[in-house]
């Protein structure tokens, strides 16, 4: 065996004694660091996105968009009339508005919580007509009410959610 072959054979033992990692160990450490950094990046991105959305913000959520869709994060709740049970939330103990089953449109206003409108409406009319036939004049008072119709514009359904903390 040549001196070079003997050195190569003892290289791993020398690295171990000197505390120098092998190429495989370096690769494993790099992979572990990459996974750790990727997790930190995801966490940081989520934190930034969350900090840009104020507590109390109501947004449309495309729930069930796909079979593997992630669940709603813990600091969000569906606006389904439930009472918030989270002592770390300023909404703790409050009942959320039910925006998902009441078929309400959201409308801007100076303050939140007001509601209005109607699910249907009618139109009525009342008129007076003078009818003259020869020397006779009659006054006719017709009146009526139109039927109720559905006047919803085309729509796409979403689930409204609110940030509670």
C-alpha positions as CSV (number, residue, x, y, z in Angstrom):
1,X,0.0,0.0,0.0
2,X,1.3,3.4,-1.0
3,X,1.6,6.3,1.4
4,X,-1.2,8.1,-0.5
5,X,-3.5,5.2,-0.2
6,X,-2.8,4.8,3.5
7,X,-3.5,8.5,4.0
8,X,-6.8,8.3,2.2
9,X,-7.8,5.2,4.3
10,X,-7.0,7.1,7.5
11,X,-8.6,10.4,6.4
12,X,-11.9,9.7,8.0
13,X,-10.2,8.8,11.3
14,X,-8.0,11.9,11.1
15,X,-11.1,14.2,10.4
16,X,-12.9,12.6,13.3
17,X,-10.0,13.1,15.7
18,X,-9.6,16.7,14.5
19,X,-13.4,17.4,14.6
20,X,-13.6,18.1,10.9
21,X,-17.0,17.0,9.5
22,X,-17.2,14.8,6.4
23,X,-18.8,15.9,3.2
24,X,-21.9,13.9,4.1
25,X,-22.1,15.5,7.5
26,X,-21.8,18.9,6.0
27,X,-24.5,18.1,3.5
28,X,-26.8,16.9,6.3
29,X,-26.1,20.1,8.4
30,X,-26.8,22.3,5.3
31,X,-30.1,20.5,4.7
32,X,-31.2,20.9,8.3
33,X,-30.2,24.6,8.2
34,X,-32.2,25.0,4.9
35,X,-35.3,23.4,6.4
36,X,-35.0,25.5,9.5
37,X,-34.5,28.7,7.5
38,X,-37.5,27.8,5.3
39,X,-39.7,27.3,8.4
40,X,-38.5,30.7,9.8
41,X,-39.2,32.4,6.5
42,X,-42.7,31.0,6.4
43,X,-43.3,32.1,10.0
44,X,-41.9,35.5,9.3
45,X,-44.0,35.9,6.2
46,X,-47.1,34.9,8.1
47,X,-46.3,37.4,10.9
48,X,-45.8,40.2,8.4
49,X,-49.1,39.4,6.7
50,X,-50.9,39.2,10.0
51,X,-49.4,42.5,11.2
52,X,-50.8,44.2,8.1
53,X,-54.3,43.0,8.8
54,X,-55.9,44.8,11.8
55,X,-57.8,43.0,14.5
56,X,-61.4,43.2,13.6
57,X,-60.8,43.1,9.9
58,X,-63.5,41.1,8.0
59,X,-62.3,39.5,4.8
60,X,-63.7,37.1,2.3
61,X,-62.3,33.6,2.6
62,X,-62.6,31.0,-0.2
63,X,-63.3,28.1,2.1
64,X,-63.1,24.7,0.6
65,X,-61.4,26.0,-2.6
66,X,-59.5,22.7,-2.8
67,X,-59.6,19.5,-0.9
68,X,-56.2,20.1,0.7
69,X,-57.0,23.8,1.7
70,X,-55.4,24.7,5.0
71,X,-57.7,25.4,7.9
72,X,-58.4,28.9,9.2
73,X,-55.5,30.2,11.4
74,X,-56.2,30.3,15.2
75,X,-56.5,34.1,15.3
76,X,-59.4,34.1,12.8
77,X,-63.0,33.0,13.2
78,X,-65.9,32.6,10.7
79,X,-68.6,35.3,11.1
80,X,-71.3,32.8,11.9
81,X,-72.9,34.3,15.1
82,X,-70.7,32.4,17.5
83,X,-69.5,33.8,20.8
84,X,-65.7,34.3,21.0
85,X,-64.1,32.2,23.7
86,X,-60.5,33.4,23.7
87,X,-59.3,35.3,26.7
88,X,-56.3,36.7,24.7
89,X,-58.7,38.4,22.2
90,X,-60.4,41.8,22.6
91,X,-63.5,40.1,21.2
92,X,-63.6,37.6,24.2
93,X,-67.2,37.1,25.3
94,X,-68.7,39.0,22.3
95,X,-71.0,37.4,19.8
96,X,-69.9,37.8,16.2
97,X,-72.3,39.0,13.5
98,X,-73.7,36.2,11.4
99,X,-72.7,37.3,8.0
100,X,-72.5,33.9,6.3
101,X,-76.1,32.6,6.7
102,X,-78.2,35.8,6.8
103,X,-77.5,36.8,3.1
104,X,-76.4,40.3,3.9
105,X,-74.3,42.5,1.6
106,X,-71.5,44.3,3.4
107,X,-71.8,48.1,3.1
108,X,-69.4,50.8,4.1
109,X,-70.5,53.2,6.9
110,X,-68.9,55.6,9.5
111,X,-69.4,52.9,12.2
112,X,-69.9,49.2,12.1
113,X,-72.9,47.2,13.2
114,X,-75.9,48.9,11.6
115,X,-78.1,47.0,9.2
116,X,-81.0,47.8,6.9
117,X,-82.7,47.1,3.7
118,X,-85.3,44.5,2.9
119,X,-85.4,41.2,1.2
120,X,-88.3,42.2,-1.0
121,X,-90.3,45.3,-1.9
122,X,-93.6,46.2,-3.6
123,X,-94.6,49.1,-5.9
124,X,-98.1,50.5,-5.6
125,X,-100.0,53.2,-7.5
126,X,-103.2,55.2,-6.9
127,X,-104.7,57.4,-9.6
128,X,-107.9,59.4,-10.2
129,X,-109.4,59.5,-13.6
130,X,-112.4,61.5,-14.7
131,X,-114.5,59.7,-17.3
132,X,-117.1,61.8,-19.2
133,X,-119.8,60.3,-21.4
134,X,-122.2,62.8,-22.7
135,X,-123.6,64.8,-19.7
136,X,-122.5,62.2,-17.2
137,X,-119.0,62.3,-15.5
138,X,-117.6,59.5,-13.4
139,X,-114.6,59.5,-11.2
140,X,-112.6,56.3,-11.2
141,X,-110.0,55.5,-8.5
142,X,-107.9,52.5,-9.6
143,X,-105.2,51.2,-7.2
144,X,-103.1,48.1,-7.2
145,X,-99.9,46.6,-5.8
146,X,-97.3,44.8,-7.9
147,X,-96.1,41.3,-7.0
148,X,-92.9,40.7,-5.1
149,X,-89.9,39.8,-7.2
150,X,-86.4,38.6,-6.5
151,X,-83.9,41.4,-7.5
152,X,-80.5,39.8,-6.6
153,X,-77.7,40.6,-8.9
154,X,-75.4,37.7,-10.0
155,X,-73.2,36.7,-7.0
156,X,-70.3,34.5,-5.9
157,X,-70.5,33.1,-2.4
158,X,-67.6,33.4,0.1
159,X,-67.2,32.8,3.8
160,X,-66.7,36.0,5.8
161,X,-64.1,35.7,8.5
162,X,-62.8,38.2,11.2
163,X,-59.4,38.6,12.8
164,X,-60.1,38.3,16.5
165,X,-56.5,38.7,17.8
